[in-house]
Amino acid sequence: MGNYEIQQGAEPFYFEGNKVGVLVLHGFTGSTQSMRYLGEQMASEGYTVCGPRLKGHGTHYEEMEQSTYEEWIQSVEEGYQWLNERCDSLFITGLSMGGTLTLYLAEKYNEVKGIMPINAAIDLPDLEQMRGKTEPRFLDAIGSDIKAEGVDELAYEKTPTKSIQEILKLVEVTRKDLSNITMPALIFKSIEDHVVPPQNSMIIFEEIASMKKEVVELKDSYHVATLDHDKELIAERCKAFIKGLM
């Protein structure tokens, strides 16, 4: 399999702070670079922040091809446990598949205080047509769907077809248990998204059982909203959401 080095900017990040923990999760084929700004903003409030690197990500797409959705879950579980050892209250935010993993963890751990999924994926019609396929081995990239000029996401230039099978499994297992989610939810939805249909956020809003839930529309960002024009808005709304629950 070879030894793949972590790309510069794709390293996991940790900020030690107070007893409020925020888990910050990146997306499919992406890296922690897409979430670092939001992570730093959370840390600036004094929170303890963890941004894990998903297995097979931030190195080379051939390594990603070898990783499974169970390993991606394990990567975020490790981050969750790291925070759990240090904090009394835990919040989770994630972009795209990171949002899917946010929902997955919220289904499993009802002690999570609040969640903030951003353009989370639970229904991917564009990828569905690749279900069960092994050819071609790699497809074109899906990263860097950003409206702001001159901003790039550190993401793979190819998407392994095998990895598409894995994300399809993850969205399937996550979607069926959405009604297990009861904690407050702040759901971010880009109006125009070329990767995850905005309807995903509405399905999440409708199917989770949370009493306190809200959809925030992002009018000036595409899929990778955490690097786009609305990144400050996302950070401000997340800060206010956490403060309101403490």
JOPEKA-V871036 format. One record per helix or strand of 3 or more residues. SS is the DSSP state (~ for helix, > for strand). FROM is the first residue (numbers start at 1). TO is the last residue. If there is no record, write none. Layout:
SS,FROM,TO
SS,FROM,TO
//
This chain:
>,13,15
>,20,25
~,32,44
>,48,51
~,61,64
~,69,84
>,89,95
~,97,108
>,114,118
~,125,128
>,138,140
>,158,160
~,161,175
~,178,180
>,184,190
~,199,207
>,213,218
~,225,227
~,231,245
//
